[in-house]
Amino acid sequence: MGPKAAQKRGKKRHRTDKAAPETRAAAAAETRNNADPDQRRTAVDVRFRNTIDALGKKKRQDVVAAIMEKYCNAEELKPYQAELIKMQNHLERTSKKMVILFDGRDASGKGGTIRRVTRYMNEKRYRVVALGKPSNTQKTELHIKRYIENFPRAGEIVLFDRSWYNRALVEPVMGFCTQRQYDRFMKKVNAYESNFLLDEGKTLMLKLYFSVSKKEQARRFERRKKDPLRQWKLSEVDLQAQELWDEFTQKKFDLLKKTHTRESPWFIIRSDNKHLARRETIKLILNTVRYKGRSRKLDFTLDPAIVIPGDKELKIMKAQVKEFGKPIR
C-alpha cells in the first residue's frame, strides 16, 4: 500500500471513529424508542420509586399529594375541554366569530387559564393575542386600532391576553397615558365595541376580569422572584402592583361603572384558586355559545363564588365604599 493510500485510509478511520459516539447515541435512542411500552413504563416506574424513596416521609407525602392533585385537576377539565372543541366546530360551521378578553390584576392567572382553554383546540381556528408596548407610530393612532387589526375572521376565536382595556386599568395607574387619553377612551369604548364588534351580530364577545386577593398576589410575586422559570414574568407593573393596590382597585370600580352594559357585560373571575378559576372560565365560555352535541352528563352550572356578574360585583364594591370608604378588591 502506498503512502497516499495509507493516509486516506487513516483519514477514513479517523472520521469513522469520530462519528462513532454519535452513531452509538443514535442507536441507543432508537433502541429506547423501539422498546416495548411495558419496558419503558417499568423504567419510568423505577426512576419514580427511586426518587420518592430518596425523600423524607413528610416530603414524600407532599410530593405524592401534589402529583395527585395536578392529575385530578387535569382530568376534571378534560370533558369541558372536549366541549370547547365542539363549540369551536360550531363556530366554524356557522361562520361566527368569538372574542374573549382576559383582563385583570397581575398574577391573577390569566395566562394559565388561556393555556387550559386552548390546550386541545384546533390551532388553525384560534389565536392568542398578547400585544406589547405600542410603537411610536401606533401611539399616534386610535388606541383600539392595533387590537382591531387582530380581530377574528369567520369561524375563528381570538383570546386577548390583556385587551384595549389596558387604557382603563394599567395605563392610567402607571402613568402610561394622560388623563385626557383615559377620559376619551372611557367615553368612547362602548361605542367602539358596538360599532366594531357587536353591530353585525356575527361576533360573540366575552369580557373577563380576573380578580386575585392582595395576599395571594403577594405570594405569587414572591414565587416568581425565587423561581428562575418564572422570573421572566416579573415586570415593571408587577413590582409596583402591591404598593398601588388601591389605585388599581379604584380603576376597576370605575371600569365596571362605565363599561358594564347589558349588551357587553363583564364577568369577574375570583382566581385565588387557580383550578376553580380555570374550570369555571371554561364553563362560562361554553355557556356563551349554543352549539349542537352539548353533553347532558356534564354540569355547566357556574359557581357563584367564582364567577360574579359585573353588576353584582359593583354592588359588592359600593357596599365596601360605604363600610370602608373605598373599594377593597
BALOFI-309896 format. One record per residue (C-alpha): residue in one letter; chain; x, y, z. Coordinates in steps of 0.001 Angstrom, whole numbers, padded with zeros to 6 digits. Layout:
N
> a | A | X | Y | Z;
...
END
This chain:
329
> m | A | 000000 | 000000 | 000000;
> g | A | 001417 | 003371 | -000993;
> p | A | 001814 | 006333 | 001422;
> k | A | -001135 | 008258 | -000058;
> a | A | -003475 | 005249 | 000178;
> a | A | -002428 | 004658 | 003783;
> q | A | -003019 | 008351 | 004571;
> k | A | -006530 | 008234 | 003020;
> r | A | -007341 | 005057 | 004928;
> g | A | -006173 | 006705 | 008134;
> k | A | -008385 | 009743 | 007489;
> k | A | -011360 | 007476 | 006802;
> r | A | -010761 | 005545 | 010031;
> h | A | -010439 | 008842 | 011914;
> r | A | -013770 | 010088 | 010547;
> t | A | -015467 | 006788 | 011423;
> d | A | -014065 | 006819 | 014958;
> k | A | -015103 | 010457 | 015420;
> a | A | -018669 | 009704 | 014354;
> a | A | -018874 | 006553 | 016443;
> p | A | -020132 | 008221 | 019682;
> e | A | -022910 | 009986 | 017754;
> t | A | -023794 | 006761 | 015991;
> r | A | -023881 | 004876 | 019275;
> a | A | -026069 | 007580 | 020866;
> a | A | -028477 | 007470 | 017935;
> a | A | -028604 | 003700 | 018102;
> a | A | -029286 | 003822 | 021837;
> a | A | -032061 | 006353 | 021327;
> e | A | -033598 | 004201 | 018607;
> t | A | -033425 | 001178 | 020906;
> r | A | -035241 | 003120 | 023648;
> n | A | -037892 | 004312 | 021200;
> n | A | -038432 | 000807 | 019834;
> a | A | -038517 | -000770 | 023279;
> d | A | -041667 | -002489 | 024435;
> p | A | -044075 | 000046 | 026048;
> d | A | -044201 | -002108 | 029169;
> q | A | -040417 | -001937 | 029423;
> r | A | -040470 | 001852 | 029087;
> r | A | -043156 | 002128 | 031770;
> t | A | -041108 | -000142 | 034040;
> a | A | -038047 | 002076 | 033603;
> v | A | -040085 | 005186 | 034438;
> d | A | -041618 | 003446 | 037455;
> v | A | -038168 | 002519 | 038742;
> r | A | -036900 | 006097 | 038393;
> f | A | -040045 | 007422 | 040084;
> r | A | -039749 | 004964 | 043001;
> n | A | -036065 | 005740 | 043440;
> t | A | -036808 | 009482 | 043529;
> i | A | -039655 | 009028 | 046018;
> d | A | -037600 | 006702 | 048230;
> a | A | -034837 | 009297 | 048411;
> l | A | -037231 | 011788 | 050019;
> g | A | -038127 | 012007 | 053680;
> k | A | -041542 | 010723 | 054769;
> k | A | -043140 | 014177 | 055080;
> k | A | -041656 | 015418 | 051804;
> r | A | -042730 | 012189 | 050106;
> q | A | -046337 | 012669 | 051186;
> d | A | -046317 | 016275 | 049972;
> v | A | -044908 | 015307 | 046558;
> v | A | -047397 | 012482 | 046041;
> a | A | -050281 | 014720 | 047118;
> a | A | -049172 | 017461 | 044706;
> i | A | -048878 | 014974 | 041832;
> m | A | -052316 | 013528 | 042522;
> e | A | -053899 | 016973 | 042813;
> k | A | -052409 | 018061 | 039498;
> y | A | -053559 | 014849 | 037826;
> c | A | -057107 | 015049 | 039219;
> n | A | -057429 | 018716 | 038238;
> a | A | -056312 | 017971 | 034687;
> e | A | -058739 | 015047 | 034421;
> e | A | -061633 | 017171 | 035685;
> l | A | -061011 | 019751 | 032948;
> k | A | -060802 | 017292 | 030051;
> p | A | -064573 | 016771 | 029493;
> y | A | -065065 | 020545 | 029365;
> q | A | -062073 | 020948 | 027059;
> a | A | -063697 | 018379 | 024759;
> e | A | -066825 | 020558 | 024743;
> l | A | -064689 | 023519 | 023657;
> i | A | -063770 | 021558 | 020530;
> k | A | -067475 | 021037 | 019773;
> m | A | -068076 | 024735 | 020299;
> q | A | -065170 | 025595 | 018026;
> n | A | -066568 | 023345 | 015284;
> h | A | -069947 | 025047 | 015635;
> l | A | -068411 | 028494 | 015202;
> e | A | -066638 | 027293 | 012084;
> r | A | -069811 | 025774 | 010587;
> t | A | -071854 | 028914 | 011254;
> s | A | -069054 | 031346 | 010271;
> k | A | -069374 | 033137 | 013596;
> k | A | -066520 | 034878 | 015394;
> m | A | -065645 | 034999 | 019076;
> v | A | -063558 | 037467 | 021064;
> i | A | -062607 | 036716 | 024666;
> l | A | -060909 | 039381 | 026782;
> f | A | -058689 | 038291 | 029664;
> d | A | -058081 | 041363 | 031794;
> g | A | -057431 | 041881 | 035488;
> r | A | -054670 | 042208 | 038026;
> d | A | -051128 | 040961 | 037581;
> a | A | -050540 | 037379 | 038731;
> s | A | -054276 | 036702 | 038652;
> g | A | -053995 | 033573 | 036485;
> k | A | -054941 | 034911 | 033062;
> g | A | -052162 | 033182 | 031132;
> g | A | -052616 | 029806 | 032829;
> t | A | -056334 | 029896 | 032149;
> i | A | -055768 | 030735 | 028486;
> r | A | -053442 | 027741 | 028184;
> r | A | -056104 | 025417 | 029654;
> v | A | -058796 | 026839 | 027380;
> t | A | -056747 | 026319 | 024217;
> r | A | -054981 | 023084 | 025280;
> y | A | -056832 | 020784 | 022838;
> m | A | -058429 | 023260 | 020451;
> n | A | -057774 | 023336 | 016718;
> e | A | -054745 | 025609 | 016368;
> k | A | -055906 | 026789 | 012950;
> r | A | -059114 | 028219 | 014390;
> y | A | -057934 | 030270 | 017353;
> r | A | -055300 | 032871 | 018163;
> v | A | -053918 | 034189 | 021442;
> v | A | -053043 | 037882 | 021150;
> a | A | -050783 | 039500 | 023728;
> l | A | -049660 | 042867 | 022399;
> g | A | -046563 | 044585 | 023726;
> k | A | -045906 | 048289 | 024063;
> p | A | -047231 | 050341 | 021128;
> s | A | -044717 | 051692 | 018639;
> n | A | -044226 | 055424 | 018155;
> t | A | -046474 | 055244 | 015095;
> q | A | -049186 | 053325 | 016945;
> k | A | -049156 | 055923 | 019708;
> t | A | -050401 | 058491 | 017188;
> e | A | -053293 | 056260 | 016044;
> l | A | -056640 | 055343 | 017554;
> h | A | -055877 | 053323 | 020699;
> i | A | -058096 | 050398 | 019735;
> k | A | -056787 | 050214 | 016139;
> r | A | -053985 | 047730 | 016801;
> y | A | -056486 | 045467 | 018549;
> i | A | -058988 | 045747 | 015695;
> e | A | -056230 | 044549 | 013365;
> n | A | -056204 | 041287 | 015354;
> f | A | -059958 | 040696 | 015393;
> p | A | -061101 | 037207 | 014285;
> r | A | -062152 | 036145 | 010837;
> a | A | -065228 | 033952 | 010285;
> g | A | -065113 | 030743 | 012345;
> e | A | -062220 | 031918 | 014500;
> i | A | -061739 | 032615 | 018219;
> v | A | -059317 | 035293 | 019395;
> l | A | -058271 | 035398 | 023046;
> f | A | -056728 | 038701 | 024151;
> d | A | -054232 | 038331 | 026994;
> r | A | -054909 | 041879 | 028160;
> s | A | -057013 | 043942 | 025820;
> w | A | -057777 | 047543 | 024879;
> y | A | -058956 | 047918 | 028487;
> n | A | -055327 | 048378 | 029473;
> r | A | -056120 | 052032 | 028751;
> a | A | -058698 | 051918 | 031585;
> l | A | -056671 | 049877 | 034085;
> v | A | -052874 | 049690 | 033916;
> e | A | -052028 | 052738 | 031813;
> p | A | -053617 | 055473 | 033976;
> v | A | -052289 | 053967 | 037213;
> m | A | -048744 | 053598 | 035878;
> g | A | -048745 | 056950 | 034048;
> f | A | -048566 | 055336 | 030602;
> c | A | -051362 | 057580 | 029295;
> t | A | -052603 | 061083 | 030008;
> q | A | -055800 | 061900 | 031878;
> r | A | -057251 | 063225 | 028641;
> q | A | -056499 | 059968 | 026816;
> y | A | -058068 | 057985 | 029642;
> d | A | -061212 | 060131 | 029704;
> r | A | -061598 | 059932 | 025935;
> f | A | -061270 | 056150 | 025984;
> m | A | -063844 | 055721 | 028751;
> k | A | -066240 | 057961 | 026853;
> k | A | -065843 | 056158 | 023524;
> v | A | -065164 | 052483 | 024331;
> n | A | -068792 | 051324 | 024487;
> a | A | -069413 | 052846 | 021057;
> y | A | -066223 | 051237 | 019718;
> e | A | -067386 | 047799 | 020817;
> s | A | -070854 | 048346 | 019410;
> n | A | -069538 | 049533 | 016033;
> f | A | -066583 | 047191 | 015529;
> l | A | -067763 | 044004 | 017218;
> l | A | -071437 | 043699 | 018036;
> d | A | -073142 | 045507 | 015167;
> e | A | -073492 | 042596 | 012709;
> g | A | -074491 | 040016 | 015323;
> k | A | -071885 | 037606 | 013970;
> t | A | -069351 | 038243 | 016718;
> l | A | -069643 | 036977 | 020271;
> m | A | -067663 | 038858 | 022905;
> l | A | -066900 | 037785 | 026463;
> k | A | -065194 | 040202 | 028865;
> l | A | -063417 | 038574 | 031818;
> y | A | -061757 | 040356 | 034726;
> f | A | -059529 | 038106 | 036851;
> s | A | -059556 | 039155 | 040479;
> v | A | -056949 | 037889 | 042940;
> s | A | -056655 | 038853 | 046612;
> k | A | -053794 | 041065 | 047740;
> k | A | -052348 | 038323 | 049933;
> e | A | -052414 | 035723 | 047164;
> q | A | -050938 | 038157 | 044655;
> a | A | -048042 | 038846 | 047045;
> r | A | -047431 | 035088 | 047418;
> r | A | -047334 | 034603 | 043645;
> f | A | -044963 | 037529 | 043170;
> e | A | -042623 | 036061 | 045796;
> r | A | -042659 | 032752 | 043974;
> r | A | -041782 | 034477 | 040702;
> k | A | -038820 | 036182 | 042324;
> k | A | -037403 | 032888 | 043615;
> d | A | -038236 | 030596 | 040691;
> p | A | -035847 | 031015 | 037720;
> l | A | -038510 | 029502 | 035439;
> r | A | -040963 | 032266 | 036372;
> q | A | -038715 | 035295 | 036787;
> w | A | -039397 | 036405 | 033210;
> k | A | -042982 | 037107 | 034289;
> l | A | -041915 | 039903 | 036633;
> s | A | -042489 | 043278 | 035026;
> e | A | -042292 | 046922 | 035988;
> v | A | -046008 | 046827 | 036742;
> d | A | -045688 | 043691 | 038888;
> l | A | -043076 | 045278 | 041105;
> q | A | -045447 | 048138 | 041947;
> a | A | -048766 | 046265 | 041967;
> q | A | -048884 | 045740 | 045729;
> e | A | -047959 | 049327 | 046529;
> l | A | -050575 | 050612 | 044050;
> w | A | -053271 | 048133 | 045077;
> d | A | -055850 | 050778 | 045995;
> e | A | -055289 | 052706 | 042764;
> f | A | -055849 | 049580 | 040662;
> t | A | -058971 | 048758 | 042695;
> q | A | -060408 | 052222 | 042061;
> k | A | -059819 | 051862 | 038318;
> k | A | -061598 | 048511 | 038354;
> f | A | -064524 | 050189 | 040141;
> d | A | -064663 | 052975 | 037532;
> l | A | -064346 | 050415 | 034731;
> l | A | -067382 | 048452 | 035866;
> k | A | -069471 | 051573 | 036419;
> k | A | -068886 | 052849 | 032879;
> t | A | -068326 | 049799 | 030678;
> h | A | -070506 | 047029 | 032135;
> t | A | -073593 | 047074 | 029914;
> r | A | -076376 | 044630 | 029099;
> e | A | -075032 | 044240 | 025550;
> s | A | -071406 | 043918 | 026681;
> p | A | -071227 | 042735 | 030305;
> w | A | -068204 | 041997 | 032453;
> f | A | -067711 | 038792 | 034428;
> i | A | -065409 | 038768 | 037436;
> i | A | -063398 | 035573 | 037984;
> r | A | -062227 | 035040 | 041567;
> s | A | -058860 | 033389 | 040955;
> d | A | -057179 | 032690 | 044286;
> n | A | -057847 | 029027 | 043491;
> k | A | -056365 | 028622 | 040014;
> h | A | -058060 | 025331 | 039192;
> l | A | -061540 | 026538 | 040083;
> a | A | -060955 | 029745 | 038120;
> r | A | -059902 | 027734 | 035054;
> r | A | -062807 | 025295 | 035280;
> e | A | -065427 | 027986 | 035776;
> t | A | -063983 | 030136 | 032985;
> i | A | -064276 | 027241 | 030542;
> k | A | -067867 | 026631 | 031657;
> l | A | -068661 | 030322 | 031226;
> i | A | -067254 | 030297 | 027684;
> l | A | -069302 | 027203 | 026833;
> n | A | -072452 | 028788 | 028245;
> t | A | -071963 | 031781 | 025934;
> v | A | -072470 | 029719 | 022759;
> r | A | -075414 | 027497 | 021840;
> y | A | -073892 | 024575 | 019954;
> k | A | -075061 | 021119 | 018892;
> g | A | -073926 | 017975 | 020667;
> r | A | -073627 | 019571 | 024103;
> s | A | -073079 | 016908 | 026755;
> r | A | -076037 | 016193 | 029001;
> k | A | -073875 | 014498 | 031607;
> l | A | -071681 | 017485 | 032459;
> d | A | -072602 | 020133 | 034988;
> f | A | -072405 | 023533 | 033314;
> t | A | -073762 | 025404 | 036324;
> l | A | -071440 | 028250 | 037311;
> d | A | -070067 | 028516 | 040839;
> p | A | -071409 | 031869 | 042123;
> a | A | -068427 | 032185 | 044459;
> i | A | -066034 | 032130 | 041467;
> v | A | -067946 | 033759 | 038583;
> i | A | -069573 | 037058 | 039521;
> p | A | -071510 | 039202 | 037014;
> g | A | -070248 | 042766 | 036741;
> d | A | -073397 | 044352 | 038158;
> k | A | -073227 | 042146 | 041254;
> e | A | -069543 | 042981 | 041724;
> l | A | -070444 | 046650 | 041507;
> k | A | -072918 | 046238 | 044355;
> i | A | -070248 | 044498 | 046433;
> m | A | -067743 | 047276 | 045788;
> k | A | -070291 | 050010 | 046555;
> a | A | -071007 | 048305 | 049880;
> q | A | -067265 | 048309 | 050579;
> v | A | -067115 | 052028 | 049857;
> k | A | -069883 | 052644 | 052385;
> e | A | -068223 | 050471 | 055026;
> f | A | -064524 | 051203 | 054487;
> g | A | -064564 | 054452 | 052485;
> k | A | -063081 | 052727 | 049425;
> p | A | -063440 | 049538 | 047359;
> i | A | -061229 | 046734 | 048700;
> r | A | -060672 | 044281 | 045827;
END
